[in-house]
Amino acid sequence: MPGDVNPVVCLLLEHEAFSKGRCNLEAKSKNEVSKVKIKLQTFFNKLVEENQTQTKVSFIHLQS
């Protein structure tokens, strides 16, 4: 593959308990991006369950 592409998965949390939270994780491959997304989604689901509040999550893919 020409060039080095580092996909970045950003988890943006909008929550009444936080003004804004951001988590940036670098993945070296598309396969890793999928794994990171699954981990973040699991964390997000747990957060919603624990807080019983409305939380928004979005995944943003950036390429350098």
N, C-alpha and C positions, 0 to 999 in steps of 0.2 A: 504494500500500500504506500503510495507517495505521501510524504509528510506525516507528522505525528499529530494525531487528533486526540485530545483529552476531553471526553465528554464530562460535563459537570452537572450533577443533579443538585438542584437547590430546593430545599423544603422551606416554604414560607408559611408560617403559622400566624393566623389572626385569631386571637383568643381574648376573651374579656379579662383574663388574668394577666395578660401580657400586652404591652402596647404593640410590640412587634418582635418576632423571633425569627432568626434565619440560621439555617444549617447548610453549609456548603461541603459537599463530599466529592472528591475526584475519583473517577473510575478509569481504569486503563483500557477497558474494552466494553463493547455493547453488552456482553454477557455480565460484566461486573455492574453495569448500570442497572440491569434488571434485578440483580441481587440486592443492590443498594435500595432500589425502589421498594422491593418487598420488605426490607428491614424498616425503612422509613414508614411505610404504610402500616406495618404492625405496630410501631411505636405510636403513630397517629391514632390508630383505632383504640389503643390502650388509653391514650390521653383523653379521648372523647368519653370512653366508658367511665374513667375515674372521675372526670369533672362533670359529666352529664350536662355539658353545655355545647353550644353551637361553635364549631371550629371549622375553619376553611383550610384546605391544603391544596397546593398546586405544585406541579413539577415543571421546572424550566430547564430546558437543555441548551447549553451553550457550547459552542465550538470555537477553538482558537485558530 
